[in-house]
Amino acid sequence: MPHQKIPEYLQDKIFEIRYNADNSISKTVSYFPFSESEKQEIISLLIDSRFNGFHSIFTDSVTDEEWLKTKDQIKKKFRDELFDIDKI
């Protein structure tokens, strides 16, 4: 499934999508765990009820309101720290 078919508000929460050789999604890595309803929405878009490739960087759950308030800071800090790893 092409990345652009995932709704913008879910794309925003995804750090990385990994694909199989056939271009099907094998794994999604979100910043924070998806809610059950978000997982179900992604599964329905994939048309694969067996998909279970949900992973997250952080284990804390955050509300949509908390995410909207802090997402830019979180993304920037995470990117900056990843780039700093290369300098070590």
C-alpha angles and dihedrals in degrees: 000000000000115000093238092066090069109092115259094244090057094042087056090060095049121093096182142358119203122202136208122231089268091055093252115136113262099175141007121202113198127184091240129014115281118242117247091255091052090050091050091050091053092046091052090051091050091049087220113115089186095061110124103158098123116138133159136201095221125039098209117103116229131190120241088251092054090046093052091050096049108023097101092050092046094049093046094047092047094049092046092050092048091052091047089057088066090058094058 
